[in-house]
Amino acid sequence: MTEYFKIGKLVSAFGLTGELVLKHSLGKKTALKGLAAIFIEERKSSFIPYFVEGARIKSEEEIYLKIQDINTREAAVKLAQKEVWLPEPDFRKFSAKTAPINLLGYTLIEEEKELGLIIEVIEQPHQVLCRIEVAGKEAYIPLNESTLLNIDHKDRKVYVELPEGLLEIYLG
């Protein structure tokens, strides 16, 4: 099964011809040159492809995106606020190697104990939050200078030292 990574969100329609603004967290300016399709999760784990007709850079974190068969502002508005996903090969191709989003799929480890896979990366001004699943429950783990010990890119592992009681909040 193909693994998909969330790269951002279609934040608004632009103009009258069906263009959309994609706010992404790929960590670099990109026009997604060569990308055939983006995917939108219509239902849980059901990703629908939308074929890219064209894309151009708006800013460091935003792209104007033209999707096939979306030719009016009204059609574009229906896709606004939807999250955008890419299959792993495309995600790896377009994301900056140093971008926090590249930690998706890494294993979070504290004191040699695997806590879980990073399933979402949320960038905030002073830290990055990683969403993981621990014992069937969702947990948000902060990555900042006081919690992050090491990142092993070769083995895809992130080593942390968590504040006392943090996991118990989620597992309690």
Secondary structure by P-SEA (a helix, b strand, c coil): cbbbbbcccccccccccbbbbbbccccccccccccccccccccccbbbbbbbccccccccccccccccccccaaaaaaaccbbbbbcaaaaaaccccccccccccbbbbccccccccccbbbbcccbbbbbbbcccbbbbbbbccccccccccccbbbbbbcccaaaaaaac
